[in-house]
Amino acid sequence: MKRLLRIIGIILGSILTIVILFVFVFAPVRASVLTSNQEKFRQQTKQDHDEIDSRFDHFYTTAGGVNWHYIEAGNPDGEVILLVHGLPEGYYSWEKVIPLLDQNYRIIAIDMKGYGRSTSADQNYEWHHVADQTLALMDAIGVEKFNVVGHDWGAIITSMMVGDHPERILSYTRMEVNLFKPENAGKQPQWKLFKNSWIGNYVLSDAKWFINTVYNDKRMTSKLSEADRNYFIYEFSRPGVSEATARYFLEENRDFDALFDKIAYNDFPFPVMQLQADHDPAQPIALFEEIPERCQNVSLTVVENAGHFSNLDQPQQVADAINALVHGIH
C-alpha cells in the first residue's frame, strides 16, 4: 500500500511539475516569441496592409468607454446599415459585401470592441454591456434608427442589442449562429475550454495559426487570398486583441436566453432574417429548417455554396439578401 501511495505521489508530483513549467516557463517564452514574430510580421506586411486600408474611409471616435474604429461607405445622409463582424475578423470581413449593397444607404462596418483598432481599458465583455457600448457609438455619430447585420460573434452581440433596444432597429439580419437553443448550449468544447480566460488568450494569441486554422476548406467554399489572409493576421495580432476577444467567452458574460429565444419568438415591429450558409459545419442548415413553422417574425434565407464565412464565399448572395430586407421586399 505504501508503495502504491508513493507511486501515486510521484505521478501527481510529476504532473504538477509539468504544469508549473508549462505555465511559468514555456507559456511566457512562447508569448515573448509570438510577440516578437508578430511585430516583425506587421512590419513586413505593413505596406500591403496600408494599401488595403487606403481603399476605405476610416473614422475614429470614443463612445461608451471604447475607442472605436469603423469605416463608412455609400451615402452619408442615407438610412444606415450597420455591419458587425465575428471571430476572428474585423470590419474588413465585409470588404466584398459593401460595394454590392445599395449605395444610397449609409454603410457602417465596425471593428467590434477589443478587435483591430477598437480598443478599451474596460475589461467587461458581458454581452449586453458590449451591445450597449456599440449602441453608444451609434448615438455618438448621430444615428437614431438603423438596419443591423451581425455575423457569428457579431450576431451574438447584435442579438443583445436588438432584444434590449428594438425601438432603435429597422431590420435585423442574423448570420451563422444558431437560432434555436441547442441542448448542449455552452457545453461545446470551445465554450468549456474558453471558460478560462488564460486558456482562451493562450489559444487566440497565435494569430497566424488561428487565422490559418479558421479560414480553411472545411469552413469556406472559396479560397482566401494571401493579401486578405495577411490583413486578417495583421489586425488580429495587434497587442491586446487576443486577451480581449477571449473575454467574450467567459461564463459570467453569457445570456443564452437573449441569444436564442428572445430572437426566435420575437414580436418586433421590424423584420428579422436568418441568413444561413448551406455548408457551415458549425451550424448545419437542418438546424434552421423549422423557422417557417416555429417563428412568426423570422424568415430564413439560404446562401448557397457557402461555408461559415458566407460574406467572403458568396458576397453577392449576402448583399442581395440584405438589400431585399432593408428595401422591405424580402
N, C-alpha and C positions, 0 to 999 in steps of 0.2 A: 504494500500500500504506500509506504513511504517513497519507494522508488517511482511509483506511478505519479504521486504528487510532485516529486522532483522533476519528472519529465514534463508534466503539465506546466510547472513553474518556468522551466527553461523555454518551452514553446511560447508561453504568454510573454515572457521577458523578451524573447527574440522578436515577436510581433510588435511589442511596444517600442523596442529599439528601432525597428524598421520604420514605424510610423513617425517617431521623433525625427529620425534622419530625413525622412521624406518631407515633413512639414518645415523643419527648421534649417535644413541644408539644401536638399535637392530643389524644393519649390522656390526658395529665394534666388538660387543660382539660375534656375530656369527663367524666372521673372526678369532678372537682370539681362540675361542673354536675349530674351524676347524683346525687351525694351530697346536694346541696342540695335538689334536686327530690324525692328520696325521703324526706328528712326532713320536707319540707312535706306530702307525701302522707300520711305516717304521722300527722302532726298533724291533718290534715283528716279522716282516716277513723278516728281513734282511738276515738271514741265508739261507732261501729258495730262496730269490732273488739273493743272491750272488752265490748260487749253479747253478741257471739258467744262470747267467752271465758267469760262468766259462766254459760253453759249446761253447762259441764264442770267436773269436779273435777280440778284441776291439782296436780301434785306435782313436786318438785324434789329431786334427790339427786346426790351425787358418787360416781362409781364408775368404776374403770378409767381414771382421769385425765380423765374427761368430766363436765362439769356438766350432768346430764340433765334434760330437761323431758319429762313424759309426762302423760297423763290416764288415769283409770280409770272404769269403769262396771260395772254388774252386781253380782254377789255377791262381796264382798271375801274371803270364805272359800272361794270356788269354785275349781275347776280353771281354770288360766289359758289364755287365748287372747291371744297377743302379735301385734299388728298392726304391720307395718313398711312404711312408705310408699316411694315412688320420687321421681324428679326431675320437676318442681321443687316437690314437695309438702311435707307435714308431717303431724302427727297428724290434722289436720283433713280430710285426704283420705278418712278413714274415717267421717266425720260421719254420712253417710246409711246406712252399713252397721251401725254399732254398735247402734242401737236395735232392729235386726232380728235380731241374734244372740241366742242363748239367754242370758237374763239370769241364769240360775243359774250361769253361768261368770263368772270374774273377767276382765274385758276390759281389756287394757292397750294403748294406742296411743302410740307414742313419736314425738318428733322425732329423726330419725337424727342421728348425730354431725355437727356442723357446720351443721345446718339449724335454722331458727327459733331456739328458746331453748336448744338443746343445744349448748353451746359447749365448746371445748377449746383449750388452748395447744399441745397436741400436734399437729404437722403431719404425722404418719404416718397416711396413709389407705390403707395396704396392706390388702387386703380381709380377710385372715384376722385381722389386728390389730384392725380395726374390729369384726369379728364377736366376737372375744374381749372387747372392751370392752363390747359390747352384752350379752354373757353375764354380765359383771361386774355390770351393772345388775340382772339377774335375781337374782344372788347377794345383792346389797345389799338387795333388797326381799323376800328370803326365799322366792324361787321356785326349787324344785329341778327339777321337770319341767313342761313346758308344750307346748301346741299353738302352732305358729308359722305366720303368714301373711306372705308377702313379695310386694310388687308392684313391678315394674320394678327400679329400683336396690335396693329393699328385698329383692327376690328374689335379687339377686346376693350381697348381704351375708348373708342368711339361708341361702343355699346353702353358704357357707363354714361358718357356724355348725352347720348340720345335718350336714355332712360331717365336721367336726372333732370334734363332740361329740354323736353320735347317742344316747348314753346319757341325754341331757337332754331328748330330744324325744318327744312323744306322738303328734303328727301334723304333717305339713308340707303347706301349701297354697302353691303357687308360681304367680304370676300375671304374665303379659305379659313373659316373657323366654324366649328360645329354650331348648329342652331338648337338642337335638342340635347339636353343634358345627358351625357353618357353615364352609365352605371359606375364606370371607373374614373369619373371626373376627379382630377387631382392625384390619381394613383398611377398615372402613366410614368414610365421611367424618368423622363426629363423633369416632371413635376416633383417626384420624390427625391431625385438627385439634387435638384437646384433649391430644395428647401434650405440648404446650407449655402449661404452667400459666398463663403470661401471656395467651396467646390464649384459654384457657378462661375465665379470670376476666374478660377483656375482653367476651366474648360474654354471659356469665351475669350480669354486673354491672348490665345494664339490665333490672331485674326486671319492669317493666311491659311492655316489648317482649317479653321472653322468655315471660312468662305468657300474653300475648295470642297469641303465635306457637304455643305448645304446645297450649293449650286452644282448638282451632279445630274446624270442622266436618269436617275430614279425619281427626281423631283422636278425635272424640267423636260420638255419635249423639244426644246431648242438648245443651242449651244451658246453659252455666254462668251462674248468676245473677250480677248485678252485685255483690251482697254477698259471694258466695263468691269471685269474681274479685278483689275488693279485699282480701279477707282473705289470699288466697294471695300477692298482691303485697306486702302489708304484711309478712308473715312472711319472704318470700324477699328483701326489700330490707333486712333487718336488717344492720347492719355486720358484715362478715366472712363472710357466708354464701356469696357468690359465690366468694371465694377458697377456702373450704373445700370446697365441692361440686366445684369444678374438679379438685381433687386426686384424687378418686375415679377419674378417667380416666387418670392418669399410667401410663405403660407399666410402670414398676417395681412398680406396685401390683397388677397383674392376675394372675389364675390361672384361665385358661380351662378347664383340665382339671377343676379342682374345681367350676367353674360348670356344666359340661355333663356329662361322662362319669360323674363320681362320683355325680351325682344320677340320671341316666338309667338307669344299670346298677347301681343300688344293691341291697343285700340288707339294708336296715334292718329292724328289728323293729317298725316302725310304718308306717302308710300314707302315701303321697305322692300328692298330686293336682296335676296341671297344670290350672289354671283359666284358660281362654283365651277371649278375645273373638272373635266371628266376623267383626268388621270392623276389626281392628287392622292398619293398613297397614304397620307396622314388623315385625309377626310374623303373616303370613297363616296362617289355620287349616290350610292344606295342609301346613305345616311340622310339624304335630303329629299328623297322621293315622296315622302308623306307630307311635304309642305302644303300642297294644294288642299289636302283633306283636313289637316290639323290647324292651319294658320289662316285667320281671316284677313290679315293685313300684311302678309309676306308673300312675295312672288319668287319663283325660282327661275333663274336663267342659267343655262349651262354653257360654259366656254369649252368649245370642242378642241380636241387635240392639244390640251394644255395640262401642265402639271401645277404644282403648288404655286409657282411664280407665274401665274397666268398673265399678269401685267407685262411680263417680259416675253412669254411664249406667244401670246396672241393679243397684242395691244389693240389691234383693230376691233376685235370682238368685244374686248373690255370697254373701249371707248364708245362703241356703238350702243352697248347696253346702258352705260351711264348717260349718254346723250338722250336716249329714249326715255329714261326715267325722269331726268330733270325737265324734259320737254312735256312730260305728262302724257306720253303716248305709249307707255310700257304696258 
